[in-house]
Amino acid sequence: MKTSKLTVSDILKRKHFEHIQIAAGHQGLNRTVKWVHVVEVTKINKLLKGKELILSTGVGWKENKSLFLSFVQQLIECDASGLCIEMGTYASSIPQEIINLANEHHFPIILFLKEVPFVEITQDIHTYLINQHYQIISTLESYSQELNKKLLSIDHYDEILKFLHDYLGHQVIFRINGKEVELVPKYVQQSKEEQQWFDPTLHPQQKTASQSIRIFGNEYAELSIVSIDKEISELDLLILDRTATALAQHLLRDLYVEEKKRVQENEWLKSWLEGEHTSEAIVDYLTDHEAELKPKGGFVSIFRFKSSKQYSNLDITYFKLLCRTIFEQQGFSTFPVDFRNSVVFIMVNKRDIKTWKNRMKIGIKYLMESDFANKKRIPNFLIGVGKFAENLSHMDKSYRTALETIKIRNQLGEKANSYFYEDLHIYRIISLIHKYSDLQEVVKEYLEPVIQYDKKYNGKLMETLKVYLACNGSKKETAKRLFVVRQTLYH
């Protein structure tokens, strides 16, 4: 059952309004009334919340025109619905300045020509308003129950959109971030119609209400209703909000199921990280998952938990879904791979390459500030972001540098102030020194045969090698500096 708003015009048709005169504001009789107040004081700007119909005997201003004018001005500023004055006892006439002010702002001023019981008027209207609110709650509850039944059986969210349209009669517009706008009902020339619904110049009387759909604290989609020929009521707004909540639940369920399916693809993705797939195979895989994806390079990021116990206690599917939601907002398609106590994400970039690093920083910031993380549901973990690879078949190089980043961050602790391999600079060299603690051993490993040959045969292989490297591999220049011919150099 639909409920409509109560207007000043509706109230004038009720009991006790038989003997009235509309002194001003005829064009404002369609103003909404949400409550009725009896007011006899002249300073009321802090007492009202808007949409109140005011009843008064005029005792507060009596025949004081300036006080009366100030009183009406305050009512207009507070967005009151109108003013009803009982004529005779304290008020005998309405000054022309006040009539002009009320007409200018379409503010109704109604005169009671006979004495009326204010208490009965307020009781009558308040009873009507309370019953109307009860009817709104009952209708909303009925709608919610039907909607919940549908959630258990529907396969696609478009059935929810159609249900909303059928119930309210308004045009429904739905947009998931990064996807085309969907209209219910649909039109043959949809692209032109989409523009029309969002163009206020084509429909100046258009009324619109929107509700964002948030998943894990991020705006994932937006649901709107549009009306051209009638107002959007309070009930419409409540139903819109309930529908948005139902859509969020349905979308989250779909995302969760989809994330479960991704687990089955883990082995293929591991082979990708090992560099075993060609560019063509990778493009085919990406096209199967996101037909319109136009990759612009990518990189690997690793989230390593402190221990296997922490990893096993975490809802990994939920964590991957959270990461996916956050990083897709920043222009990355994510492909997670499980490794013991780590989650490795292959991040395919969809936006400008120049901004990838800054967008990744924003995504990590959102992850660390999310409610899920702040409620200690995610244990401490290390983050390592590898080198950017413009060719997706080179993702193994990014993976190795991401592992090196994790290793360095684990050794340095809080001293490592970046998640990115390319920012670590000197720490990468320090890591190599840790790997080969005795650099003399490294030298011997590679040059020992040359050194021993020179000692045994009094040769000059080391000297030849030094000059050759100093000449950047130029054989002609090396032979010239050593005062030998090329054949001797080759020997």
Buried (B, 14 or more C-beta within 10 A) or exposed (E): EEBEBBBBBBBBEEEBBEEBEBBBBEEBBEBBBBBBBEBEEBEBEEEBEEBBBBBBBBEBBEEEEEBBBBBBBBBBEBBBBBBBBBBBEBBEEBBEEBBEBBBEBBBBBBBBEEEBEBEEBBEBBEEBBEEBBEBBEEBBEEBBEEBEEBBEEBEEBBBBBBBBBEBBEBBBBBBBEEEEBBBBEEEEEEEEBBEBBBEEEEBEEBBBBEBEBEBBBBEBBBBBBBBEEEEBBBBBEBBBBBBBBBBBBBBBEEBEEEBEEBEEBBEBBBEBBEEEBEEEBBBEBBEEEEEEEEBBBBBBBBBBBEEEEBBEEBEBBBBBBBBBBBBBBBBBBBBBBBBEBBBBBBBBBBEEEEEBBEBBBBBBEBBEEBEBBEEEBBBEBBBBBBBBBEEBBBBBBBBBBBBBBBBBBEEBEEEBEBBBBBBBEEBBEBBEEEEEEEEEEBEEEEEEEBEEEBEEEEEEBEEBEEBBEEBEEEEEBBBBBBEBEEEEBEE
